[in-house]
Amino acid sequence: MQELRQIYPNNGYKELRDALLEEKGIAVTRRVFFEYCAVYEPDLLRQRRRGHGKYKRKNFYCAGVMDLIVIDQHDKWKYLFGLALHTGLDPYPNEMLWLKIWWNNNNPMLILSYYITFLKNRGATSLITQSDLGTENVLIARAHTYLRHRYDPGLEGTLQHRYKGEKQNVKLEIAWSLLRKTWVPGFEQILQQGLINNWYNPINIVERLVFRWVFIPWLQAELDFYMQRWNGRKKRRDKKKILPHGVPNEIAQHPERFGAVSFAVKIEQDTVKELEEIYIEKTNPVFYLVPPEMEILLKRYHQECGSPMVNRQNCWDVYKCLMVAFSHEYPNGLDQVTANQWTQMDINASKGGDDRLPDQWHSPPQRMFSDGTPYLGGAFGGIGPGTSKALLDPFHAAHNFNEEHEEDALFADFSDEEPDKGPYNSDYSCDESDSDSDDGEKGIEEKAVEETLLADFTDEE
């Protein structure tokens, strides 16, 4: 527990118990976990009880699964460590579709490659996509619009992508906030060791490339694990949330079990390959972790160091071993010509593809609700289900909407309120749906102890 608390200092009860099971193979009951917290973390319990901050509740309208995919980048590590993050999310089930870390998130072809990988795995896409105004998102806008026009000719002339201003891509702002709160602190502490001890200077091209080679694959594996937990765990109960309560993966795969419908547009793999050939230049330097010449050197140095598997404990030891091996072979450092070439590759990697949209594409219509909140999805050409027949008739033929589901597909109005700050009120928290082997008959005293502890972990008064 002490080791996990170091890497996840702000995680709540359920996240920490899941990590204990998945990372250490130790399963404990709620009662045992609560007793541990009461003895060893009483300050955190008191902090949770007080709560922190008040948030204004806002509405976000969505019609169903795959109505909308929102994408966004995260730059807080880019200028500190040279690491850039990117993610895609389906807001209706709150399913994270990808979560990537790389040394760049500006190249439109790189961002599109994340979307194309998703298409290959899922074999379907949403009605519409959404991002902020950055040019790195232009190729996703073009490619997604190409797909929607290909499978629905009635949409020709419309851009099937919505742009939102800074800080207006609300669902992903919340997702990034939760990542910063629950995952980032422990790993940032590890990364800071390189700066504090002067092992790593992001300005030095050799140190930067060695750092990428060691840290990015390891951190990607850690983020894959985070995404697996995000999608595979039931979120904290929210009495004001109207969207289905459940595991994101289950809602996405079986929406009918939750009274929802899926708007997923099936995509053939041949079409995905065609899309890749049109928009992706695979030789662009952004797709290389390090230059090919450096890759050969680092693989050899890694073998000389004993081919260690990078983890939380040895990551900087592996990095330092590779740097020592490099300095032995190149005691005078990298020659200036090669250094300039590799630096220029980094600069060139930020460019890729045409960053303009066709002038003839016009934005899809947008429906505004009485509370001033817009509908951002793509159902019925952007107007959405649940509207009057007079509004919907022009879109019926083009979108082939199944009328028997029309009433079931009414907009879901759900909360974007962030949880109170405090380690015992993270995105995951206990509720009556949690069950363990010890949840059967209990003695009166045992029940009283558990109920007292439960009061510190729930939002219900």
C-alpha positions as CSV (number, residue, x, y, z in Angstrom):
1,M,0.0,0.0,0.0
2,Q,2.8,2.4,0.8
3,E,4.4,1.8,-2.5
4,L,1.2,2.3,-4.4
5,R,0.4,5.4,-2.5
6,Q,3.7,6.9,-3.6
7,I,2.8,6.4,-7.3
8,Y,-0.9,7.2,-6.8
9,P,-0.9,9.8,-4.0
10,N,-4.4,11.2,-4.8
11,N,-6.3,8.1,-5.8
12,G,-9.5,7.2,-4.1
13,Y,-10.7,4.1,-2.4
14,K,-11.8,2.1,-5.4
15,E,-9.0,3.0,-7.7
16,L,-6.4,2.2,-5.1
17,R,-8.0,-1.2,-4.2
18,D,-8.2,-2.0,-8.0
19,A,-4.5,-1.2,-8.3
20,L,-3.7,-3.4,-5.3
21,L,-5.4,-6.3,-7.1
22,E,-4.2,-5.7,-10.6
23,E,-0.6,-4.6,-9.9
24,K,0.2,-6.6,-6.8
25,G,-2.2,-9.5,-7.1
26,I,-3.6,-8.8,-3.6
27,A,-7.4,-8.9,-3.1
28,V,-8.8,-7.4,0.0
29,T,-12.4,-6.8,1.2
30,R,-13.9,-3.4,1.6
31,R,-14.0,-3.8,5.4
32,V,-10.3,-4.6,5.6
33,F,-9.4,-1.7,3.3
34,F,-11.5,0.7,5.2
35,E,-9.9,-0.4,8.5
36,Y,-6.4,0.1,7.0
37,C,-7.4,3.7,5.9
38,A,-8.8,4.5,9.2
39,V,-5.6,3.5,11.0
40,Y,-2.9,4.7,8.5
41,E,-4.6,7.5,6.5
42,P,-6.9,9.4,9.0
43,D,-5.8,12.8,7.6
44,L,-7.0,11.8,4.1
45,L,-10.3,10.6,5.5
46,R,-10.8,13.9,7.3
47,Q,-9.9,15.8,4.1
48,R,-12.5,13.8,2.2
49,R,-15.1,14.5,4.8
50,R,-14.6,18.2,4.5
51,G,-14.6,18.2,0.7
52,H,-13.0,20.8,-1.4
53,G,-14.5,23.3,-3.9
54,K,-17.9,23.9,-5.4
55,Y,-18.6,23.4,-9.0
56,K,-21.3,24.7,-11.2
57,R,-23.3,22.0,-12.8
58,K,-23.7,22.2,-16.6
59,N,-25.6,20.2,-19.1
60,F,-24.0,18.3,-22.0
61,Y,-26.5,16.8,-24.6
62,C,-25.7,13.6,-26.3
63,A,-28.0,11.2,-28.2
64,G,-26.3,7.8,-27.8
65,V,-23.2,5.7,-28.2
66,M,-20.9,6.9,-31.1
67,D,-23.0,10.0,-31.6
68,L,-19.8,12.0,-31.0
69,I,-16.1,11.5,-30.6
70,V,-14.2,14.2,-28.9
71,I,-10.4,14.5,-29.2
72,D,-7.8,16.7,-27.4
73,Q,-4.1,17.0,-26.7
74,H,-2.4,17.6,-23.4
75,D,0.8,19.7,-23.3
76,K,1.8,20.1,-19.7
77,W,4.7,17.6,-20.0
78,K,5.8,18.8,-23.5
79,Y,8.0,21.7,-22.5
80,L,9.1,20.2,-19.2
81,F,10.1,16.7,-20.3
82,G,9.4,16.6,-24.1
83,L,6.4,14.3,-23.7
84,A,3.0,15.0,-25.4
85,L,-0.3,13.3,-24.8
86,H,-3.4,12.8,-26.9
87,T,-6.8,11.1,-26.3
88,G,-10.1,10.4,-27.9
89,L,-13.4,9.9,-26.0
90,D,-17.0,8.8,-26.6
91,P,-18.9,11.0,-24.1
92,Y,-22.1,9.0,-23.9
93,P,-20.6,5.8,-22.3
94,N,-17.5,7.9,-21.2
95,E,-15.4,5.4,-23.0
96,M,-11.8,6.3,-23.7
97,L,-11.0,5.3,-27.2
98,W,-7.2,6.0,-27.2
99,L,-4.7,7.5,-24.8
100,K,-1.3,8.1,-26.4
101,I,2.0,9.5,-25.3
102,W,4.7,10.6,-27.8
103,W,7.3,13.3,-28.3
104,N,5.0,15.2,-30.6
105,N,1.3,16.0,-30.7
106,N,1.3,18.8,-33.3
107,N,1.7,16.8,-36.5
108,P,-1.8,16.3,-38.2
109,M,-0.7,13.0,-39.7
110,L,0.3,11.6,-36.2
111,I,-3.1,12.7,-34.7
112,L,-4.9,11.1,-37.7
113,S,-2.9,7.9,-37.2
114,Y,-4.5,7.5,-33.7
115,Y,-7.9,7.8,-35.2
116,I,-7.1,5.3,-38.0
117,T,-5.8,2.8,-35.5
118,F,-9.1,3.2,-33.7
119,L,-11.0,2.6,-37.0
120,K,-9.0,-0.6,-37.6
121,N,-9.7,-2.0,-34.1
122,R,-13.4,-0.9,-33.9
123,G,-14.5,-1.2,-37.5
124,A,-16.9,1.7,-37.0
125,T,-16.9,5.5,-36.3
126,S,-19.1,8.1,-34.9
127,L,-21.5,10.5,-36.6
128,I,-19.4,13.5,-35.9
129,T,-16.0,14.4,-34.4
130,Q,-15.1,17.4,-32.3
131,S,-11.8,19.1,-31.3
132,D,-10.3,22.4,-30.4
133,L,-9.2,24.9,-33.1
134,G,-5.6,23.7,-33.6
135,T,-4.3,22.9,-37.0
136,E,-3.2,19.5,-35.8
137,N,-6.8,18.3,-36.0
138,V,-7.4,19.3,-39.6
139,L,-6.6,15.9,-41.1
140,I,-9.0,14.1,-38.7
141,A,-11.7,16.6,-39.8
142,R,-11.0,15.9,-43.4
143,A,-10.7,12.1,-43.0
144,H,-13.8,11.8,-40.9
145,T,-15.8,14.0,-43.3
146,Y,-14.5,11.8,-46.2
147,L,-15.8,8.7,-44.4
148,R,-19.2,10.2,-43.7
149,H,-19.7,11.4,-47.2
150,R,-18.6,8.0,-48.5
151,Y,-21.2,6.1,-46.5
152,D,-23.9,8.8,-46.5
153,P,-24.0,10.8,-49.8
154,G,-26.8,13.0,-48.4
155,L,-24.1,14.7,-46.2
156,E,-22.0,16.0,-49.2
157,G,-21.0,19.6,-48.8
158,T,-21.1,19.5,-45.0
159,L,-18.1,19.3,-42.6
160,Q,-18.7,16.4,-40.2
161,H,-16.5,17.9,-37.5
162,R,-17.1,20.5,-34.9
163,Y,-14.5,23.0,-33.6
164,K,-14.7,24.3,-30.0
165,G,-12.8,27.1,-28.5
166,E,-10.1,26.8,-25.9
167,K,-11.4,25.2,-22.7
168,Q,-14.8,24.5,-24.3
169,N,-14.1,20.8,-25.1
170,V,-15.6,20.1,-21.7
171,K,-15.6,16.3,-21.5
172,L,-11.9,16.0,-22.2
173,E,-11.0,18.9,-19.9
174,I,-12.6,16.7,-17.2
175,A,-10.7,13.6,-18.4
176,W,-7.4,15.5,-18.3
177,S,-8.2,16.9,-14.9
178,L,-8.8,13.4,-13.5
179,L,-5.6,12.1,-15.1
180,R,-3.6,15.0,-13.6
181,K,-5.1,14.2,-10.2
182,T,-4.9,10.4,-10.1
183,W,-2.1,9.3,-12.4
184,V,0.3,12.2,-13.1
185,P,1.7,13.0,-9.6
186,G,3.5,9.8,-9.0
187,F,5.0,9.5,-12.5
188,E,5.9,13.2,-12.6
189,Q,7.8,12.7,-9.4
190,I,9.8,9.9,-11.1
191,L,10.5,12.1,-14.2
192,Q,11.6,15.1,-12.1
193,Q,14.5,13.0,-10.6
194,G,16.3,13.3,-14.0
195,L,16.0,17.1,-13.9
196,I,16.8,17.5,-10.3
197,N,19.9,15.3,-10.5
198,N,21.0,16.8,-13.9
199,W,20.8,13.4,-15.6
200,Y,18.5,14.8,-18.3
201,N,18.6,18.0,-20.3
202,P,15.8,18.2,-22.8
203,I,17.8,20.7,-24.9
204,N,20.6,18.2,-25.5
205,I,19.7,16.2,-28.6
206,V,21.4,12.9,-27.5
207,E,19.9,13.0,-24.0
208,R,16.5,13.8,-25.5
209,L,16.6,10.8,-27.9
210,V,17.8,8.4,-25.2
211,F,15.1,9.7,-22.9
212,R,12.4,9.0,-25.5
213,W,13.7,5.6,-26.3
214,V,13.6,4.6,-22.6
215,F,10.6,6.4,-21.2
216,I,8.0,6.6,-23.9
217,P,7.3,2.8,-24.4
218,W,7.2,2.3,-20.6
219,L,4.9,5.3,-20.0
220,Q,2.6,4.1,-22.9
221,A,2.3,0.7,-21.2
222,E,1.4,2.5,-17.9
223,L,-1.2,4.7,-19.8
224,D,-2.7,1.6,-21.5
225,F,-3.2,0.2,-18.0
226,Y,-4.8,3.4,-16.9
227,M,-7.2,3.4,-19.9
228,Q,-8.1,-0.3,-19.2
229,R,-9.1,0.6,-15.7
230,W,-11.0,3.7,-16.9
231,N,-13.1,1.7,-19.3
232,G,-13.5,-1.4,-17.2
233,R,-14.7,0.1,-13.9
234,K,-18.0,1.4,-12.9
235,K,-17.8,5.1,-12.1
236,R,-18.8,6.9,-8.9
237,R,-22.6,7.0,-8.5
238,D,-24.1,10.4,-9.4
239,K,-27.7,10.8,-8.5
240,K,-28.1,13.8,-10.9
241,K,-26.6,11.9,-13.9
242,I,-29.2,10.8,-16.4
243,L,-26.8,8.9,-18.6
244,P,-26.6,5.1,-18.0
245,H,-24.7,4.2,-14.8
246,G,-22.3,1.3,-15.7
247,V,-19.0,0.2,-17.0
248,P,-18.0,2.2,-20.1
249,N,-17.0,-0.8,-22.1
250,E,-20.4,-2.5,-21.3
251,I,-22.4,0.6,-22.3
252,A,-20.5,0.9,-25.5
253,Q,-20.8,-2.7,-26.5
254,H,-24.3,-3.4,-25.3
255,P,-26.2,0.0,-25.3
256,E,-29.6,-1.8,-25.5
257,R,-29.1,-3.2,-22.0
258,F,-29.0,0.4,-20.7
259,G,-32.0,1.7,-22.7
260,A,-29.7,3.4,-25.2
261,V,-29.0,3.1,-29.0
262,S,-25.8,3.1,-31.0
263,F,-25.2,5.5,-33.9
264,A,-22.0,3.8,-34.9
265,V,-21.3,3.9,-38.6
266,K,-19.6,0.6,-39.8
267,I,-16.5,1.1,-41.8
268,E,-14.9,-1.5,-44.1
269,Q,-11.2,-2.2,-43.6
270,D,-10.5,-1.5,-47.3
271,T,-11.9,2.0,-46.8
272,V,-9.6,2.5,-43.8
273,K,-6.6,1.4,-45.9
274,E,-7.7,3.8,-48.6
275,L,-7.9,6.6,-46.0
276,E,-4.4,5.8,-44.8
277,E,-3.0,5.9,-48.3
278,I,-4.6,9.3,-49.0
279,Y,-3.6,11.1,-45.8
280,I,-0.7,9.3,-44.1
281,E,3.0,9.6,-45.2
282,K,4.6,6.8,-43.3
283,T,8.1,8.1,-43.9
284,N,7.4,11.3,-42.0
285,P,10.0,11.6,-39.1
286,V,7.2,12.0,-36.6
287,F,6.5,8.2,-36.7
288,Y,10.0,7.3,-35.6
289,L,10.7,7.1,-31.9
290,V,14.3,8.0,-32.6
291,P,16.2,8.3,-35.9
292,P,17.0,4.9,-37.4
293,E,20.8,5.3,-36.8
294,M,20.2,6.0,-33.1
295,E,17.8,3.1,-32.9
296,I,20.5,0.7,-33.9
297,L,23.0,2.1,-31.4
298,L,20.5,2.1,-28.5
299,K,19.4,-1.5,-29.1
300,R,23.1,-2.5,-29.0
301,Y,23.7,-0.5,-25.8
302,H,20.6,-2.0,-24.2
303,Q,22.0,-5.5,-24.8
304,E,25.3,-4.4,-23.3
305,C,23.4,-3.2,-20.2
306,G,21.8,-6.7,-19.8
307,S,18.5,-5.9,-21.7
308,P,16.6,-4.8,-18.6
309,M,12.8,-4.4,-18.7
310,V,12.1,-0.7,-17.9
311,N,9.9,-0.1,-14.9
312,R,9.2,2.5,-12.2
313,Q,12.2,1.5,-10.1
314,N,15.0,1.2,-12.8
315,C,14.0,3.6,-15.6
316,W,16.7,6.2,-14.7
317,D,19.3,3.4,-14.2
318,V,18.6,2.2,-17.7
319,Y,18.8,5.7,-19.1
320,K,22.1,6.4,-17.4
321,C,23.6,3.0,-18.5
322,L,22.7,3.9,-22.1
323,M,24.2,7.4,-21.8
324,V,27.5,5.9,-20.4
325,A,27.7,3.4,-23.3
326,F,27.1,6.3,-25.7
327,S,29.8,8.4,-24.1
328,H,32.3,5.6,-24.3
329,E,31.8,5.1,-28.0
330,Y,31.6,8.9,-28.7
331,P,33.8,10.5,-26.0
332,N,33.7,13.8,-27.9
333,G,29.9,13.7,-28.3
334,L,27.8,13.7,-31.4
335,D,29.4,15.4,-34.4
336,Q,27.7,18.7,-35.2
337,V,26.5,17.6,-38.7
338,T,24.5,14.7,-37.3
339,A,23.3,16.7,-34.3
340,N,21.9,19.3,-36.7
341,Q,20.3,16.7,-38.9
342,W,18.5,15.0,-36.0
343,T,17.4,18.4,-34.6
344,Q,16.0,19.4,-38.0
345,M,14.1,16.1,-38.1
346,D,12.3,17.1,-34.9
347,I,11.4,20.4,-36.4
348,N,10.2,18.8,-39.6
349,A,8.1,16.3,-37.7
350,S,5.8,19.1,-36.6
351,K,4.6,19.5,-40.1
352,G,2.5,17.0,-42.1
353,G,-0.4,17.1,-44.5
354,D,-2.6,19.9,-45.9
355,D,-3.8,21.9,-42.9
356,R,-6.7,23.6,-44.8
357,L,-10.3,22.6,-45.2
358,P,-12.2,22.7,-48.5
359,D,-14.0,26.0,-48.8
360,Q,-17.2,24.4,-50.1
361,W,-17.7,22.5,-46.8
362,H,-20.1,24.3,-44.5
363,S,-20.5,23.5,-40.8
364,P,-23.4,21.2,-39.8
365,P,-26.5,22.8,-38.2
366,Q,-26.5,23.2,-34.5
367,R,-29.4,23.0,-32.2
368,M,-29.6,25.2,-29.2
369,F,-31.7,24.3,-26.1
370,S,-33.6,26.7,-23.9
371,D,-30.9,26.7,-21.3
372,G,-28.4,28.0,-24.0
373,T,-26.6,24.7,-24.2
374,P,-25.9,23.4,-27.8
375,Y,-26.3,19.9,-29.1
376,L,-22.9,18.9,-30.4
377,G,-23.6,15.4,-31.9
378,G,-24.4,14.4,-35.4
379,A,-27.8,12.7,-35.3
380,F,-30.1,13.9,-38.0
381,G,-27.5,16.1,-39.6
382,G,-26.7,17.8,-36.3
383,I,-30.2,18.6,-35.1
384,G,-30.6,15.4,-33.2
385,P,-33.5,13.1,-32.2
386,G,-36.5,14.2,-30.2
387,T,-37.2,17.2,-32.4
388,S,-40.4,17.9,-34.3
389,K,-41.2,16.1,-37.5
390,A,-41.1,19.4,-39.3
391,L,-37.4,19.7,-38.5
392,L,-36.6,16.0,-38.9
393,D,-38.3,15.2,-42.2
394,P,-35.5,16.7,-44.4
395,F,-33.0,14.4,-42.7
396,H,-35.0,11.1,-42.6
397,A,-34.1,9.9,-46.0
398,A,-30.5,10.8,-45.8
399,H,-29.8,9.3,-42.4
400,N,-32.0,6.2,-42.3
401,F,-32.9,6.7,-38.7
402,N,-34.8,3.7,-37.2
403,E,-38.1,5.2,-36.2
404,E,-38.9,2.5,-33.7
405,H,-36.0,3.8,-31.6
406,E,-36.9,7.5,-32.0
407,E,-38.4,7.8,-28.6
408,D,-35.7,5.8,-26.9
409,A,-33.0,8.0,-28.5
410,L,-34.1,11.2,-26.7
411,F,-31.2,13.3,-25.6
412,A,-29.6,12.4,-22.3
413,D,-28.9,15.3,-20.1
414,F,-25.9,14.7,-17.9
415,S,-23.6,16.4,-15.5
416,D,-20.1,17.6,-16.2
417,E,-19.5,18.4,-12.5
418,E,-16.0,17.4,-11.4
419,P,-15.8,15.4,-8.2
420,D,-14.7,17.2,-5.0
421,K,-11.0,17.3,-4.7
422,G,-9.6,14.9,-2.2
423,P,-8.1,11.5,-2.5
424,Y,-11.3,9.7,-1.3
425,N,-13.5,11.3,-3.8
426,S,-11.9,10.4,-7.1
427,D,-13.8,9.4,-10.2
428,Y,-14.2,6.0,-8.6
429,S,-15.8,5.7,-5.2
430,C,-17.8,3.1,-3.4
431,D,-21.5,2.7,-3.7
432,E,-24.0,0.0,-3.0
433,S,-23.2,-1.7,-6.3
434,D,-19.8,-2.8,-5.0
435,S,-19.9,-6.3,-3.7
436,D,-17.4,-8.6,-2.1
437,S,-17.4,-12.0,-0.6
438,D,-17.9,-10.7,2.9
439,D,-21.1,-8.8,2.1
440,G,-23.4,-11.5,3.4
441,E,-24.6,-11.8,6.9
442,K,-22.6,-9.6,9.3
443,G,-22.7,-9.1,13.0
444,I,-24.3,-5.9,14.4
445,E,-20.9,-4.6,15.6
446,E,-19.2,-5.4,12.3
447,K,-21.9,-3.7,10.3
448,A,-21.7,-0.6,12.6
449,V,-18.0,-0.3,12.0
450,E,-18.3,-0.6,8.2
451,E,-21.3,1.8,8.0
452,T,-19.2,4.4,10.0
453,L,-16.3,4.0,7.6
454,L,-18.6,4.0,4.6
455,A,-19.8,7.4,5.6
456,D,-16.4,8.8,4.9
457,F,-16.3,7.3,1.4
458,T,-19.8,8.2,0.0
459,D,-21.6,11.3,-1.1
460,E,-25.0,10.3,0.2
461,E,-26.1,12.1,3.3
